Amino acid sequence: MTKITKDTQENKENKDIQEEKTVATLYDSPEGQIGSVLFGGHMHWGYWDESNSTDNFAQGSDRLSRIMIDKTCITKGQRFIDIGCGFGLSGIRLAKTKGCRVDGITISKFQQESAMKIAKSEKLLNKVNFLHGDALALPFDNDSFDGGWFFESIFHMNHSAALNEARRVLKSGSILTLTDLPLLSVSKNDDKFKEYVRKNIHSHFISVENYPDLLHKSGFELIKIDDITSNVMPLLVLKLTEAISTYKEKIYKFIPNPEKSIDNWIYLFKYMSKNLGYIIVTAKKR
Ligand SMILES: C[S@@+](CC[C@H](N)C(=O)[O-])C[C@H]1O[C@@H](n2cnc3c(N)ncnc32)[C@H](O)[C@@H]1O
């Protein structure tokens, strides 16, 4: 009995290691690198309403970044952790806007090096730092941070393991903000969709109803869930198609099999916008 439990644990650990490597491979690949061109340096989706519906993908991504910054309660001199920081743009802007210190971490070496280059060019190395590493084993002491976020990154990780690790490094009472793409009712039992996103973008999506219990079990108190699905999903494919056409020359130069990649992106974005919502979750470490 003990042996079976041990083997299962080892298998799980091996699977987790493979999973991490593939997420890194995804973001370090030419397709992963071009994402920052299409999305204006960000690696998250965009927010559009009546006031900015003609904005392109990059402007929509920038708007979502500003919304997330407004949601944080971090103040001058405090320390903030950006878990799954991408190219660091939102973290850098947060440090500039709020005057806090930001430590970011990404599993992609290419992203981490690019984020450090941007920080250096902005003369912000005294305020921000970006590490190459795993969000499930953060290289920080317990109770180190006054706030943090997972900005479109938690679905690449095991939700509960990621939240437990975030709780460990956050101080008691600090605010955690995250964006996530919850499964819509139609897709909750759609194993084909779940398998597709697991295989192709190494993502595991959960339902919005899972959040209260998940947060509670990970030592957080849920404060608020903002459902912004209608501001993100309806324009997603149109904005992606426009961005692809704007950057077609770059894509063709940079990507080995551009037509296939473009088809895959459009298929993926269509499939995701049919099956997923978009939420911003605010929680407090108990
Ligand atoms: C969709 S991108 C979002 C990036 C960034 N937060 C943004 O808004 O532009 C997902 C990010 O999660 C990071 N990520 C995924 N799994 C990770 C892990 N286990 N540890 C650290 N970072 C991870 C990826 O490297 C990538 O930077």
The ligand as an SDF file (V2000), in Angstrom:
LIG
                    3D

 27 29  0  0  0  0  0  0  0  0999 V2000
   -0.0110   34.1970  -20.5230 C   0  0  0  0  0  0  0  0  0  0  0  0
    1.5760   34.5700  -19.8810 S   0  0  0  0  0  0  0  0  0  0  0  0
    1.2420   36.0270  -18.8890 C   0  0  0  0  0  0  0  0  0  0  0  0
    2.4850   36.8260  -18.6580 C   0  0  0  0  0  0  0  0  0  0  0  0
    2.3420   38.1360  -17.8860 C   0  0  0  0  0  0  0  0  0  0  0  0
    1.7750   37.9370  -16.5790 N   0  0  0  0  0  0  0  0  0  0  0  0
    1.5250   39.1350  -18.6570 C   0  0  0  0  0  0  0  0  0  0  0  0
    0.4370   39.4860  -18.1890 O   0  0  0  0  0  0  0  0  0  0  0  0
    1.9840   39.6110  -19.6970 O   0  0  0  0  0  0  0  0  0  0  0  0
    1.8010   33.2930  -18.6460 C   0  0  0  0  0  0  0  0  0  0  0  0
    3.0610   33.4420  -17.8330 C   0  0  0  0  0  0  0  0  0  0  0  0
    3.0940   32.4300  -16.8150 O   0  0  0  0  0  0  0  0  0  0  0  0
    4.4200   31.9640  -16.7020 C   0  0  0  0  0  0  0  0  0  0  0  0
    4.4300   30.6440  -16.0590 N   0  0  0  0  0  0  0  0  0  0  0  0
    3.7070   29.5630  -16.3700 C   0  0  0  0  0  0  0  0  0  0  0  0
    4.0000   28.5400  -15.5340 N   0  0  0  0  0  0  0  0  0  0  0  0
    4.9320   28.9990  -14.6630 C   0  0  0  0  0  0  0  0  0  0  0  0
    5.6250   28.4430  -13.5580 C   0  0  0  0  0  0  0  0  0  0  0  0
    5.4370   27.1830  -13.1490 N   0  0  0  0  0  0  0  0  0  0  0  0
    6.4960   29.2330  -12.9020 N   0  0  0  0  0  0  0  0  0  0  0  0
    6.7320   30.5220  -13.2860 C   0  0  0  0  0  0  0  0  0  0  0  0
    6.0940   31.0930  -14.3220 N   0  0  0  0  0  0  0  0  0  0  0  0
    5.2150   30.3510  -15.0090 C   0  0  0  0  0  0  0  0  0  0  0  0
    4.9110   31.9390  -18.1330 C   0  0  0  0  0  0  0  0  0  0  0  0
    6.3100   31.8510  -18.2000 O   0  0  0  0  0  0  0  0  0  0  0  0
    4.3490   33.2820  -18.6150 C   0  0  0  0  0  0  0  0  0  0  0  0
    5.2180   34.3080  -18.2550 O   0  0  0  0  0  0  0  0  0  0  0  0
  1  2  1  0
  2  3  1  0
  2 10  1  0
  3  4  1  0
  4  5  1  0
  5  6  1  0
  5  7  1  0
  7  8  2  0
  7  9  1  0
 10 11  1  0
 11 12  1  0
 11 26  1  0
 12 13  1  0
 13 14  1  0
 13 24  1  0
 14 15  1  0
 14 23  1  0
 15 16  2  0
 16 17  1  0
 17 18  1  0
 17 23  2  0
 18 19  1  0
 18 20  2  0
 20 21  1  0
 21 22  2  0
 22 23  1  0
 24 25  1  0
 24 26  1  0
 26 27  1  0
M  CHG  2   2   1   9  -1
M  END
$$$$
